[in-house]
């Protein structure tokens, strides 16, 4: 039973390409992937913030226009 698990682990390492890597290299790879994900998330957040800013600008413009229309009446 024990041996079957080891064989599966070995196969998995070969598929992943992690065979022969030590723990430090694995940790470094995980850290790098985490940093990439963080960068992607920050980009998405900045895009959302930009959209939100444009939406608020539009609301402000409409409010100002409405005030001007009321004065003209």
PDB file of N, CA, C, O and CB in Angstrom:
ATOM      1  N   UNK A   1       0.833  -1.199   0.000  1.00  0.00           N
ATOM      2  CA  UNK A   1       0.000   0.000   0.000  1.00  0.00           C
ATOM      3  C   UNK A   1       0.880   1.268   0.000  1.00  0.00           C
ATOM      4  O   UNK A   1       0.649   2.214  -0.753  1.00  0.00           O
ATOM      5  CB  UNK A   1      -0.949  -0.004   1.230  1.00  0.00           C
ATOM      6  N   UNK A   2       1.878   1.241   0.860  1.00  0.00           N
ATOM      7  CA  UNK A   2       2.786   2.385   0.970  1.00  0.00           C
ATOM      8  C   UNK A   2       3.511   2.646  -0.348  1.00  0.00           C
ATOM      9  O   UNK A   2       3.689   3.792  -0.760  1.00  0.00           O
ATOM     10  CB  UNK A   2       3.805   2.149   2.090  1.00  0.00           C
ATOM     11  N   UNK A   3       3.914   1.586  -0.984  1.00  0.00           N
ATOM     12  CA  UNK A   3       4.692   1.710  -2.211  1.00  0.00           C
ATOM     13  C   UNK A   3       3.861   2.337  -3.344  1.00  0.00           C
ATOM     14  O   UNK A   3       4.378   3.115  -4.147  1.00  0.00           O
ATOM     15  CB  UNK A   3       5.217   0.333  -2.640  1.00  0.00           C
ATOM     16  N   UNK A   4       2.576   1.989  -3.396  1.00  0.00           N
ATOM     17  CA  UNK A   4       1.701   2.541  -4.432  1.00  0.00           C
ATOM     18  C   UNK A   4       1.619   4.059  -4.348  1.00  0.00           C
ATOM     19  O   UNK A   4       1.623   4.752  -5.365  1.00  0.00           O
ATOM     20  CB  UNK A   4       0.305   1.941  -4.318  1.00  0.00           C
ATOM     21  N   UNK A   5       1.543   4.561  -3.128  1.00  0.00           N
ATOM     22  CA  UNK A   5       1.488   6.009  -2.920  1.00  0.00           C
ATOM     23  C   UNK A   5       2.760   6.691  -3.387  1.00  0.00           C
ATOM     24  O   UNK A   5       2.721   7.761  -3.995  1.00  0.00           O
ATOM     25  CB  UNK A   5       1.244   6.323  -1.454  1.00  0.00           C
ATOM     26  N   UNK A   6       3.880   6.064  -3.097  1.00  0.00           N
ATOM     27  CA  UNK A   6       5.169   6.627  -3.512  1.00  0.00           C
ATOM     28  C   UNK A   6       5.274   6.683  -5.033  1.00  0.00           C
ATOM     29  O   UNK A   6       5.771   7.657  -5.598  1.00  0.00           O
ATOM     30  CB  UNK A   6       6.330   5.800  -2.934  1.00  0.00           C
ATOM     31  N   UNK A   7       4.797   5.622  -5.687  1.00  0.00           N
ATOM     32  CA  UNK A   7       4.849   5.574  -7.152  1.00  0.00           C
ATOM     33  C   UNK A   7       3.995   6.691  -7.732  1.00  0.00           C
ATOM     34  O   UNK A   7       4.399   7.361  -8.683  1.00  0.00           O
ATOM     35  CB  UNK A   7       4.371   4.196  -7.680  1.00  0.00           C
ATOM     36  N   UNK A   8       2.805   6.890  -7.155  1.00  0.00           N
ATOM     37  CA  UNK A   8       1.917   7.949  -7.636  1.00  0.00           C
ATOM     38  C   UNK A   8       2.557   9.323  -7.446  1.00  0.00           C
ATOM     39  O   UNK A   8       2.490  10.181  -8.326  1.00  0.00           O
ATOM     40  CB  UNK A   8       0.563   7.889  -6.906  1.00  0.00           C
ATOM     41  N   UNK A   9       3.177   9.517  -6.281  1.00  0.00           N
ATOM     42  CA  UNK A   9       3.841  10.800  -6.019  1.00  0.00           C
ATOM     43  C   UNK A   9       4.945  11.055  -7.044  1.00  0.00           C
ATOM     44  O   UNK A   9       5.102  12.163  -7.557  1.00  0.00           O
ATOM     45  CB  UNK A   9       4.427  10.826  -4.589  1.00  0.00           C
ATOM     46  N   UNK A  10       5.700  10.002  -7.322  1.00  0.00           N
ATOM     47  CA  UNK A  10       6.803  10.117  -8.277  1.00  0.00           C
ATOM     48  C   UNK A  10       6.279  10.486  -9.665  1.00  0.00           C
ATOM     49  O   UNK A  10       6.839  11.348 -10.342  1.00  0.00           O
ATOM     50  CB  UNK A  10       7.603   8.799  -8.342  1.00  0.00           C
ATOM     51  N   UNK A  11       5.201   9.825 -10.076  1.00  0.00           N
ATOM     52  CA  UNK A  11       4.596  10.122 -11.384  1.00  0.00           C
ATOM     53  C   UNK A  11       4.135  11.572 -11.432  1.00  0.00           C
ATOM     54  O   UNK A  11       4.341  12.275 -12.421  1.00  0.00           O
ATOM     55  CB  UNK A  11       3.405   9.172 -11.670  1.00  0.00           C
ATOM     56  N   UNK A  12       3.516  11.998 -10.358  1.00  0.00           N
ATOM     57  CA  UNK A  12       2.987  13.358 -10.291  1.00  0.00           C
ATOM     58  C   UNK A  12       4.120  14.378 -10.391  1.00  0.00           C
ATOM     59  O   UNK A  12       3.997  15.394 -11.075  1.00  0.00           O
ATOM     60  CB  UNK A  12       2.193  13.565  -8.987  1.00  0.00           C
ATOM     61  N   UNK A  13       5.223  14.093  -9.701  1.00  0.00           N
ATOM     62  CA  UNK A  13       6.383  14.989  -9.774  1.00  0.00           C
ATOM     63  C   UNK A  13       6.890  15.096 -11.203  1.00  0.00           C
ATOM     64  O   UNK A  13       7.243  16.178 -11.674  1.00  0.00           O
ATOM     65  CB  UNK A  13       7.508  14.494  -8.851  1.00  0.00           C
ATOM     66  N   UNK A  14       6.920  13.962 -11.882  1.00  0.00           N
ATOM     67  CA  UNK A  14       7.392  13.960 -13.269  1.00  0.00           C
ATOM     68  C   UNK A  14       6.462  14.785 -14.151  1.00  0.00           C
ATOM     69  O   UNK A  14       6.919  15.540 -15.009  1.00  0.00           O
ATOM     70  CB  UNK A  14       7.495  12.519 -13.805  1.00  0.00           C
ATOM     71  N   UNK A  15       5.148  14.637 -13.936  1.00  0.00           N
ATOM     72  CA  UNK A  15       4.175  15.390 -14.733  1.00  0.00           C
ATOM     73  C   UNK A  15       4.314  16.882 -14.484  1.00  0.00           C
ATOM     74  O   UNK A  15       4.264  17.681 -15.419  1.00  0.00           O
ATOM     75  CB  UNK A  15       2.746  14.934 -14.414  1.00  0.00           C
ATOM     76  N   UNK A  16       4.490  17.256 -13.226  1.00  0.00           N
ATOM     77  CA  UNK A  16       4.599  18.665 -12.869  1.00  0.00           C
ATOM     78  C   UNK A  16       5.952  19.258 -13.252  1.00  0.00           C
ATOM     79  O   UNK A  16       6.095  20.472 -13.393  1.00  0.00           O
ATOM     80  CB  UNK A  16       4.367  18.838 -11.385  1.00  0.00           C
ATOM     81  N   UNK A  17       6.927  18.392 -13.415  1.00  0.00           N
ATOM     82  CA  UNK A  17       8.267  18.887 -13.710  1.00  0.00           C
ATOM     83  C   UNK A  17       8.992  19.329 -12.457  1.00  0.00           C
ATOM     84  O   UNK A  17       9.928  20.127 -12.527  1.00  0.00           O
ATOM     85  CB  UNK A  17       8.198  20.032 -14.689  1.00  0.00           C
ATOM     86  N   UNK A  18       8.566  18.814 -11.304  1.00  0.00           N
ATOM     87  CA  UNK A  18       9.200  19.210 -10.048  1.00  0.00           C
ATOM     88  C   UNK A  18      10.212  18.186  -9.577  1.00  0.00           C
ATOM     89  O   UNK A  18      10.763  18.308  -8.483  1.00  0.00           O
ATOM     90  CB  UNK A  18       8.156  19.422  -8.978  1.00  0.00           C
ATOM     91  N   UNK A  19      10.455  17.189 -10.389  1.00  0.00           N
ATOM     92  CA  UNK A  19      11.399  16.148  -9.987  1.00  0.00           C
ATOM     93  C   UNK A  19      12.793  16.750  -9.854  1.00  0.00           C
ATOM     94  O   UNK A  19      13.265  17.464 -10.740  1.00  0.00           O
ATOM     95  CB  UNK A  19      11.402  14.979 -11.007  1.00  0.00           C
ATOM     96  N   UNK A  20      13.434  16.452  -8.746  1.00  0.00           N
ATOM     97  CA  UNK A  20      14.785  16.937  -8.531  1.00  0.00           C
ATOM     98  C   UNK A  20      14.851  18.332  -7.931  1.00  0.00           C
ATOM     99  O   UNK A  20      15.940  18.796  -7.595  1.00  0.00           O
ATOM    100  CB  UNK A  20      15.523  16.922  -9.813  1.00  0.00           C
ATOM    101  N   UNK A  21      13.736  19.008  -7.788  1.00  0.00           N
ATOM    102  CA  UNK A  21      13.758  20.337  -7.182  1.00  0.00           C
ATOM    103  C   UNK A  21      13.805  20.185  -5.667  1.00  0.00           C
ATOM    104  O   UNK A  21      13.161  19.300  -5.103  1.00  0.00           O
ATOM    105  CB  UNK A  21      12.518  21.179  -7.619  1.00  0.00           C
ATOM    106  N   UNK A  22      14.549  21.031  -5.031  1.00  0.00           N
ATOM    107  CA  UNK A  22      14.558  20.982  -3.579  1.00  0.00           C
ATOM    108  C   UNK A  22      13.447  21.874  -3.028  1.00  0.00           C
ATOM    109  O   UNK A  22      12.772  22.585  -3.773  1.00  0.00           O
ATOM    110  CB  UNK A  22      15.933  21.415  -3.025  1.00  0.00           C
ATOM    111  N   UNK A  23      13.277  21.821  -1.729  1.00  0.00           N
ATOM    112  CA  UNK A  23      12.170  22.543  -1.088  1.00  0.00           C
ATOM    113  C   UNK A  23      12.275  24.057  -1.289  1.00  0.00           C
ATOM    114  O   UNK A  23      11.262  24.729  -1.480  1.00  0.00           O
ATOM    115  CB  UNK A  23      12.135  22.225   0.404  1.00  0.00           C
ATOM    116  N   UNK A  24      13.486  24.588  -1.246  1.00  0.00           N
ATOM    117  CA  UNK A  24      13.659  26.035  -1.410  1.00  0.00           C
ATOM    118  C   UNK A  24      13.174  26.498  -2.783  1.00  0.00           C
ATOM    119  O   UNK A  24      12.509  27.528  -2.895  1.00  0.00           O
ATOM    120  CB  UNK A  24      15.133  26.422  -1.217  1.00  0.00           C
ATOM    121  N   UNK A  25      13.506  25.741  -3.820  1.00  0.00           N
ATOM    122  CA  UNK A  25      13.069  26.109  -5.168  1.00  0.00           C
ATOM    123  C   UNK A  25      11.554  26.052  -5.271  1.00  0.00           C
ATOM    124  O   UNK A  25      10.938  26.894  -5.924  1.00  0.00           O
ATOM    125  CB  UNK A  25      13.705  25.186  -6.218  1.00  0.00           C
ATOM    126  N   UNK A  26      10.955  25.057  -4.625  1.00  0.00           N
ATOM    127  CA  UNK A  26       9.494  24.941  -4.651  1.00  0.00           C
ATOM    128  C   UNK A  26       8.858  26.144  -3.968  1.00  0.00           C
ATOM    129  O   UNK A  26       7.899  26.727  -4.476  1.00  0.00           O
ATOM    130  CB  UNK A  26       9.037  23.634  -3.969  1.00  0.00           C
ATOM    131  N   UNK A  27       9.409  26.512  -2.797  1.00  0.00           N
ATOM    132  CA  UNK A  27       8.868  27.657  -2.059  1.00  0.00           C
ATOM    133  C   UNK A  27       9.005  28.934  -2.883  1.00  0.00           C
ATOM    134  O   UNK A  27       8.099  29.767  -2.916  1.00  0.00           O
ATOM    135  CB  UNK A  27       9.584  27.817  -0.700  1.00  0.00           C
ATOM    136  N   UNK A  28      10.151  29.075  -3.545  1.00  0.00           N
ATOM    137  CA  UNK A  28      10.397  30.260  -4.369  1.00  0.00           C
ATOM    138  C   UNK A  28       9.379  30.346  -5.508  1.00  0.00           C
ATOM    139  O   UNK A  28       8.870  31.423  -5.817  1.00  0.00           O
ATOM    140  CB  UNK A  28      11.833  30.236  -4.936  1.00  0.00           C
ATOM    141  N   UNK A  29       9.092  29.205  -6.123  1.00  0.00           N
ATOM    142  CA  UNK A  29       8.109  29.170  -7.205  1.00  0.00           C
ATOM    143  C   UNK A  29       6.725  29.552  -6.722  1.00  0.00           C
ATOM    144  O   UNK A  29       6.008  30.298  -7.388  1.00  0.00           O
ATOM    145  CB  UNK A  29       8.068  27.793  -7.834  1.00  0.00           C
ATOM    146  N   UNK A  30       6.348  29.033  -5.548  1.00  0.00           N
ATOM    147  CA  UNK A  30       5.036  29.367  -4.978  1.00  0.00           C
ATOM    148  C   UNK A  30       4.955  30.858  -4.687  1.00  0.00           C
ATOM    149  O   UNK A  30       3.945  31.504  -4.965  1.00  0.00           O
ATOM    150  CB  UNK A  30       4.773  28.554  -3.687  1.00  0.00           C
ATOM    151  N   UNK A  31       6.033  31.396  -4.125  1.00  0.00           N
ATOM    152  CA  UNK A  31       6.070  32.816  -3.786  1.00  0.00           C
ATOM    153  C   UNK A  31       5.912  33.659  -5.051  1.00  0.00           C
ATOM    154  O   UNK A  31       5.160  34.633  -5.067  1.00  0.00           O
ATOM    155  CB  UNK A  31       7.390  33.170  -3.058  1.00  0.00           C
ATOM    156  N   UNK A  32       6.628  33.276  -6.110  1.00  0.00           N
ATOM    157  CA  UNK A  32       6.569  34.007  -7.374  1.00  0.00           C
ATOM    158  C   UNK A  32       5.154  33.976  -7.947  1.00  0.00           C
ATOM    159  O   UNK A  32       4.642  34.994  -8.412  1.00  0.00           O
ATOM    160  CB  UNK A  32       7.568  33.416  -8.385  1.00  0.00           C
ATOM    161  N   UNK A  33       4.523  32.795  -7.911  1.00  0.00           N
ATOM    162  CA  UNK A  33       3.149  32.684  -8.421  1.00  0.00           C
ATOM    163  C   UNK A  33       2.205  33.555  -7.608  1.00  0.00           C
ATOM    164  O   UNK A  33       1.305  34.190  -8.159  1.00  0.00           O
ATOM    165  CB  UNK A  33       2.673  31.217  -8.391  1.00  0.00           C
ATOM    166  N   UNK A  34       2.414  33.584  -6.289  1.00  0.00           N
ATOM    167  CA  UNK A  34       1.586  34.423  -5.425  1.00  0.00           C
ATOM    168  C   UNK A  34       1.731  35.892  -5.770  1.00  0.00           C
ATOM    169  O   UNK A  34       0.750  36.635  -5.789  1.00  0.00           O
ATOM    170  CB  UNK A  34       1.945  34.200  -3.967  1.00  0.00           C
ATOM    171  N   UNK A  35       2.968  36.310  -6.045  1.00  0.00           N
ATOM    172  CA  UNK A  35       3.199  37.710  -6.403  1.00  0.00           C
ATOM    173  C   UNK A  35       2.517  38.054  -7.719  1.00  0.00           C
ATOM    174  O   UNK A  35       1.964  39.144  -7.867  1.00  0.00           O
ATOM    175  CB  UNK A  35       4.700  37.999  -6.498  1.00  0.00           C
ATOM    176  N   UNK A  36       2.553  37.133  -8.672  1.00  0.00           N
ATOM    177  CA  UNK A  36       1.897  37.380  -9.958  1.00  0.00           C
ATOM    178  C   UNK A  36       0.400  37.536  -9.766  1.00  0.00           C
ATOM    179  O   UNK A  36      -0.217  38.429 -10.347  1.00  0.00           O
ATOM    180  CB  UNK A  36       2.189  36.241 -10.947  1.00  0.00           C
ATOM    181  N   UNK A  37      -0.193  36.654  -8.939  1.00  0.00           N
ATOM    182  CA  UNK A  37      -1.633  36.753  -8.687  1.00  0.00           C
ATOM    183  C   UNK A  37      -1.969  38.080  -8.034  1.00  0.00           C
ATOM    184  O   UNK A  37      -2.972  38.709  -8.371  1.00  0.00           O
ATOM    185  CB  UNK A  37      -2.112  35.594  -7.803  1.00  0.00           C
ATOM    186  N   UNK A  38      -1.126  38.508  -7.095  1.00  0.00           N
ATOM    187  CA  UNK A  38      -1.362  39.779  -6.418  1.00  0.00           C
ATOM    188  C   UNK A  38      -1.333  40.922  -7.427  1.00  0.00           C
ATOM    189  O   UNK A  38      -2.180  41.814  -7.384  1.00  0.00           O
ATOM    190  CB  UNK A  38      -0.314  40.009  -5.309  1.00  0.00           C
ATOM    191  N   UNK A  39      -0.352  40.894  -8.340  1.00  0.00           N
ATOM    192  CA  UNK A  39      -0.277  41.945  -9.360  1.00  0.00           C
ATOM    193  C   UNK A  39      -1.532  41.965 -10.217  1.00  0.00           C
ATOM    194  O   UNK A  39      -2.060  43.033 -10.525  1.00  0.00           O
ATOM    195  CB  UNK A  39       0.957  41.748 -10.245  1.00  0.00           C
ATOM    196  N   UNK A  40      -2.012  40.786 -10.603  1.00  0.00           N
ATOM    197  CA  UNK A  40      -3.224  40.717 -11.423  1.00  0.00           C
ATOM    198  C   UNK A  40      -4.414  41.290 -10.669  1.00  0.00           C
ATOM    199  O   UNK A  40      -5.211  42.043 -11.230  1.00  0.00           O
ATOM    200  CB  UNK A  40      -3.512  39.268 -11.843  1.00  0.00           C
ATOM    201  N   UNK A  41      -4.532  40.928  -9.384  1.00  0.00           N
ATOM    202  CA  UNK A  41      -5.648  41.431  -8.581  1.00  0.00           C
ATOM    203  C   UNK A  41      -5.591  42.939  -8.467  1.00  0.00           C
ATOM    204  O   UNK A  41      -6.616  43.612  -8.571  1.00  0.00           O
ATOM    205  CB  UNK A  41      -5.640  40.801  -7.189  1.00  0.00           C
ATOM    206  N   UNK A  42      -4.393  43.478  -8.251  1.00  0.00           N
ATOM    207  CA  UNK A  42      -4.246  44.930  -8.125  1.00  0.00           C
ATOM    208  C   UNK A  42      -4.658  45.613  -9.426  1.00  0.00           C
ATOM    209  O   UNK A  42      -5.308  46.658  -9.397  1.00  0.00           O
ATOM    210  CB  UNK A  42      -2.789  45.304  -7.758  1.00  0.00           C
ATOM    211  N   UNK A  43      -4.284  45.030 -10.573  1.00  0.00           N
ATOM    212  CA  UNK A  43      -4.696  45.592 -11.864  1.00  0.00           C
ATOM    213  C   UNK A  43      -6.212  45.609 -11.983  1.00  0.00           C
ATOM    214  O   UNK A  43      -6.794  46.605 -12.413  1.00  0.00           O
ATOM    215  CB  UNK A  43      -4.084  44.791 -13.026  1.00  0.00           C
ATOM    216  N   UNK A  44      -6.858  44.495 -11.600  1.00  0.00           N
ATOM    217  CA  UNK A  44      -8.316  44.426 -11.671  1.00  0.00           C
ATOM    218  C   UNK A  44      -8.939  45.476 -10.768  1.00  0.00           C
ATOM    219  O   UNK A  44      -9.886  46.156 -11.164  1.00  0.00           O
ATOM    220  CB  UNK A  44      -8.814  43.026 -11.284  1.00  0.00           C
ATOM    221  N   UNK A  45      -8.411  45.613  -9.547  1.00  0.00           N
ATOM    222  CA  UNK A  45      -8.958  46.589  -8.613  1.00  0.00           C
ATOM    223  C   UNK A  45      -8.820  47.998  -9.166  1.00  0.00           C
ATOM    224  O   UNK A  45      -9.743  48.803  -9.042  1.00  0.00           O
ATOM    225  CB  UNK A  45      -8.264  46.482  -7.255  1.00  0.00           C
ATOM    226  N   UNK A  46      -7.675  48.311  -9.776  1.00  0.00           N
ATOM    227  CA  UNK A  46      -7.475  49.659 -10.297  1.00  0.00           C
ATOM    228  C   UNK A  46      -8.444  49.927 -11.452  1.00  0.00           C
ATOM    229  O   UNK A  46      -8.936  51.045 -11.604  1.00  0.00           O
ATOM    230  CB  UNK A  46      -6.012  49.852 -10.761  1.00  0.00           C
ATOM    231  N   UNK A  47      -8.717  48.896 -12.269  1.00  0.00           N
ATOM    232  CA  UNK A  47      -9.689  49.067 -13.350  1.00  0.00           C
ATOM    233  C   UNK A  47     -11.073  49.337 -12.778  1.00  0.00           C
ATOM    234  O   UNK A  47     -11.798  50.202 -13.269  1.00  0.00           O
ATOM    235  CB  UNK A  47      -9.720  47.822 -14.258  1.00  0.00           C
ATOM    236  N   UNK A  48     -11.439  48.584 -11.725  1.00  0.00           N
ATOM    237  CA  UNK A  48     -12.742  48.795 -11.094  1.00  0.00           C
ATOM    238  C   UNK A  48     -12.824  50.193 -10.497  1.00  0.00           C
ATOM    239  O   UNK A  48     -13.847  50.866 -10.625  1.00  0.00           O
ATOM    240  CB  UNK A  48     -12.996  47.735 -10.006  1.00  0.00           C
ATOM    241  N   UNK A  49     -11.743  50.636  -9.842  1.00  0.00           N
ATOM    242  CA  UNK A  49     -11.721  51.972  -9.255  1.00  0.00           C
ATOM    243  C   UNK A  49     -11.879  53.038 -10.337  1.00  0.00           C
ATOM    244  O   UNK A  49     -12.571  54.038 -10.142  1.00  0.00           O
ATOM    245  CB  UNK A  49     -10.416  52.195  -8.474  1.00  0.00           C
ATOM    246  N   UNK A  50     -11.231  52.812 -11.476  1.00  0.00           N
ATOM    247  CA  UNK A  50     -11.322  53.763 -12.577  1.00  0.00           C
ATOM    248  C   UNK A  50     -12.763  53.859 -13.075  1.00  0.00           C
ATOM    249  O   UNK A  50     -13.277  54.951 -13.315  1.00  0.00           O
ATOM    250  CB  UNK A  50     -10.379  53.353 -13.727  1.00  0.00           C
ATOM    251  N   UNK A  51     -13.411  52.689 -13.226  1.00  0.00           N
ATOM    252  CA  UNK A  51     -14.808  52.680 -13.664  1.00  0.00           C
ATOM    253  C   UNK A  51     -15.675  53.417 -12.655  1.00  0.00           C
ATOM    254  O   UNK A  51     -16.545  54.206 -13.025  1.00  0.00           O
ATOM    255  CB  UNK A  51     -15.315  51.234 -13.853  1.00  0.00           C
ATOM    256  N   UNK A  52     -15.429  53.152 -11.371  1.00  0.00           N
ATOM    257  CA  UNK A  52     -16.205  53.795 -10.309  1.00  0.00           C
ATOM    258  C   UNK A  52     -16.012  55.309 -10.360  1.00  0.00           C
ATOM    259  O   UNK A  52     -16.965  56.067 -10.180  1.00  0.00           O
ATOM    260  CB  UNK A  52     -15.794  53.246  -8.922  1.00  0.00           C
ATOM    261  N   UNK A  53     -14.786  55.744 -10.602  1.00  0.00           N
ATOM    262  CA  UNK A  53     -14.495  57.172 -10.692  1.00  0.00           C
ATOM    263  C   UNK A  53     -15.239  57.820 -11.847  1.00  0.00           C
ATOM    264  O   UNK A  53     -15.787  58.913 -11.701  1.00  0.00           O
ATOM    265  CB  UNK A  53     -13.001  57.398 -10.849  1.00  0.00           C
ATOM    266  N   UNK A  54     -15.261  57.148 -13.000  1.00  0.00           N
ATOM    267  CA  UNK A  54     -15.976  57.680 -14.160  1.00  0.00           C
ATOM    268  C   UNK A  54     -17.468  57.759 -13.870  1.00  0.00           C
ATOM    269  O   UNK A  54     -18.140  58.712 -14.263  1.00  0.00           O
ATOM    270  CB  UNK A  54     -15.719  56.810 -15.406  1.00  0.00           C
ATOM    271  N   UNK A  55     -17.976  56.743 -13.174  1.00  0.00           N
ATOM    272  CA  UNK A  55     -19.396  56.721 -12.832  1.00  0.00           C
ATOM    273  C   UNK A  55     -19.729  57.913 -11.935  1.00  0.00           C
ATOM    274  O   UNK A  55     -20.748  58.577 -12.125  1.00  0.00           O
ATOM    275  CB  UNK A  55     -19.772  55.387 -12.132  1.00  0.00           C
ATOM    276  N   UNK A  56     -18.858  58.178 -10.952  1.00  0.00           N
ATOM    277  CA  UNK A  56     -19.100  59.300 -10.039  1.00  0.00           C
ATOM    278  C   UNK A  56     -19.000  60.630 -10.773  1.00  0.00           C
ATOM    279  O   UNK A  56     -19.763  61.554 -10.493  1.00  0.00           O
ATOM    280  CB  UNK A  56     -18.104  59.268  -8.869  1.00  0.00           C
ATOM    281  N   UNK A  57     -18.061  60.731 -11.713  1.00  0.00           N
ATOM    282  CA  UNK A  57     -17.936  61.963 -12.497  1.00  0.00           C
ATOM    283  C   UNK A  57     -19.220  62.214 -13.280  1.00  0.00           C
ATOM    284  O   UNK A  57     -19.698  63.346 -13.352  1.00  0.00           O
ATOM    285  CB  UNK A  57     -16.724  61.885 -13.458  1.00  0.00           C
ATOM    286  N   UNK A  58     -19.773  61.160 -13.865  1.00  0.00           N
ATOM    287  CA  UNK A  58     -21.014  61.286 -14.629  1.00  0.00           C
ATOM    288  C   UNK A  58     -22.167  61.724 -13.748  1.00  0.00           C
ATOM    289  O   UNK A  58     -22.972  62.569 -14.141  1.00  0.00           O
ATOM    290  CB  UNK A  58     -21.355  59.971 -15.307  1.00  0.00           C
ATOM    291  N   UNK A  59     -22.247  61.148 -12.556  1.00  0.00           N
ATOM    292  CA  UNK A  59     -23.315  61.527 -11.621  1.00  0.00           C
ATOM    293  C   UNK A  59     -23.187  63.000 -11.250  1.00  0.00           C
ATOM    294  O   UNK A  59     -24.177  63.731 -11.209  1.00  0.00           O
ATOM    295  CB  UNK A  59     -23.271  60.646 -10.345  1.00  0.00           C
ATOM    296  N   UNK A  60     -21.959  63.424 -10.982  1.00  0.00           N
ATOM    297  CA  UNK A  60     -21.707  64.816 -10.610  1.00  0.00           C
ATOM    298  C   UNK A  60     -22.119  65.750 -11.751  1.00  0.00           C
ATOM    299  O   UNK A  60     -22.766  66.770 -11.517  1.00  0.00           O
ATOM    300  CB  UNK A  60     -20.214  65.023 -10.253  1.00  0.00           C
ATOM    301  N   UNK A  61     -21.744  65.400 -12.979  1.00  0.00           N
ATOM    302  CA  UNK A  61     -22.086  66.211 -14.144  1.00  0.00           C
ATOM    303  C   UNK A  61     -23.603  66.327 -14.293  1.00  0.00           C
ATOM    304  O   UNK A  61     -24.128  67.411 -14.546  1.00  0.00           O
ATOM    305  CB  UNK A  61     -21.469  65.610 -15.418  1.00  0.00           C
ATOM    306  N   UNK A  62     -24.302  65.198 -14.134  1.00  0.00           N
ATOM    307  CA  UNK A  62     -25.763  65.221 -14.266  1.00  0.00           C
ATOM    308  C   UNK A  62     -26.400  66.092 -13.189  1.00  0.00           C
ATOM    309  O   UNK A  62     -27.365  66.811 -13.449  1.00  0.00           O
ATOM    310  CB  UNK A  62     -26.331  63.797 -14.191  1.00  0.00           C
ATOM    311  N   UNK A  63     -25.843  66.020 -11.959  1.00  0.00           N
ATOM    312  CA  UNK A  63     -26.400  66.813 -10.868  1.00  0.00           C
ATOM    313  C   UNK A  63     -26.221  68.309 -11.153  1.00  0.00           C
ATOM    314  O   UNK A  63     -27.124  69.110 -10.911  1.00  0.00           O
ATOM    315  CB  UNK A  63     -25.730  66.434  -9.526  1.00  0.00           C
ATOM    316  N   UNK A  64     -25.056  68.666 -11.666  1.00  0.00           N
ATOM    317  CA  UNK A  64     -24.785  70.070 -11.990  1.00  0.00           C
ATOM    318  C   UNK A  64     -25.723  70.536 -13.104  1.00  0.00           C
ATOM    319  O   UNK A  64     -26.273  71.635 -13.036  1.00  0.00           O
ATOM    320  CB  UNK A  64     -23.301  70.262 -12.414  1.00  0.00           C
ATOM    321  N   UNK A  65     -25.906  69.694 -14.133  1.00  0.00           N
ATOM    322  CA  UNK A  65     -26.802  70.051 -15.232  1.00  0.00           C
ATOM    323  C   UNK A  65     -28.226  70.244 -14.728  1.00  0.00           C
ATOM    324  O   UNK A  65     -28.924  71.167 -15.147  1.00  0.00           O
ATOM    325  CB  UNK A  65     -26.770  68.974 -16.325  1.00  0.00           C
ATOM    326  N   UNK A  66     -28.651  69.362 -13.823  1.00  0.00           N
ATOM    327  CA  UNK A  66     -30.013  69.452 -13.287  1.00  0.00           C
ATOM    328  C   UNK A  66     -30.192  70.775 -12.546  1.00  0.00           C
ATOM    329  O   UNK A  66     -31.231  71.425 -12.665  1.00  0.00           O
ATOM    330  CB  UNK A  66     -30.315  68.255 -12.342  1.00  0.00           C
ATOM    331  N   UNK A  67     -29.176  71.166 -11.784  1.00  0.00           N
ATOM    332  CA  UNK A  67     -29.235  72.418 -11.043  1.00  0.00           C
ATOM    333  C   UNK A  67     -29.348  73.601 -12.011  1.00  0.00           C
ATOM    334  O   UNK A  67     -30.091  74.550 -11.757  1.00  0.00           O
ATOM    335  CB  UNK A  67     -27.990  72.571 -10.140  1.00  0.00           C
ATOM    336  N   UNK A  68     -28.608  73.536 -13.116  1.00  0.00           N
ATOM    337  CA  UNK A  68     -28.656  74.606 -14.109  1.00  0.00           C
ATOM    338  C   UNK A  68     -30.020  74.699 -14.770  1.00  0.00           C
ATOM    339  O   UNK A  68     -30.508  75.800 -15.027  1.00  0.00           O
ATOM    340  CB  UNK A  68     -27.587  74.392 -15.163  1.00  0.00           C
ATOM    341  N   UNK A  69     -30.646  73.553 -15.052  1.00  0.00           N
ATOM    342  CA  UNK A  69     -31.976  73.538 -15.669  1.00  0.00           C
ATOM    343  C   UNK A  69     -32.999  74.173 -14.736  1.00  0.00           C
ATOM    344  O   UNK A  69     -33.874  74.922 -15.172  1.00  0.00           O
ATOM    345  CB  UNK A  69     -32.398  72.096 -16.024  1.00  0.00           C
ATOM    346  N   UNK A  70     -32.878  73.862 -13.437  1.00  0.00           N
ATOM    347  CA  UNK A  70     -33.829  74.417 -12.469  1.00  0.00           C
ATOM    348  C   UNK A  70     -33.690  75.930 -12.384  1.00  0.00           C
ATOM    349  O   UNK A  70     -34.691  76.630 -12.231  1.00  0.00           O
ATOM    350  CB  UNK A  70     -33.619  73.790 -11.082  1.00  0.00           C
ATOM    351  N   UNK A  71     -32.477  76.445 -12.478  1.00  0.00           N
ATOM    352  CA  UNK A  71     -32.271  77.891 -12.417  1.00  0.00           C
ATOM    353  C   UNK A  71     -32.862  78.587 -13.635  1.00  0.00           C
ATOM    354  O   UNK A  71     -33.385  79.696 -13.532  1.00  0.00           O
ATOM    355  CB  UNK A  71     -30.783  78.211 -12.305  1.00  0.00           C
ATOM    356  N   UNK A  72     -32.776  77.926 -14.798  1.00  0.00           N
ATOM    357  CA  UNK A  72     -33.269  78.527 -16.033  1.00  0.00           C
ATOM    358  C   UNK A  72     -34.784  78.656 -16.045  1.00  0.00           C
ATOM    359  O   UNK A  72     -35.327  79.509 -16.746  1.00  0.00           O
ATOM    360  CB  UNK A  72     -32.819  77.712 -17.221  1.00  0.00           C
ATOM    361  N   UNK A  73     -35.465  77.825 -15.284  1.00  0.00           N
ATOM    362  CA  UNK A  73     -36.942  77.859 -15.295  1.00  0.00           C
ATOM    363  C   UNK A  73     -37.510  79.096 -14.690  1.00  0.00           C
ATOM    364  O   UNK A  73     -38.730  79.252 -14.636  1.00  0.00           O
ATOM    365  CB  UNK A  73     -37.493  76.686 -14.577  1.00  0.00           C
TER     366      UNK A  73
END
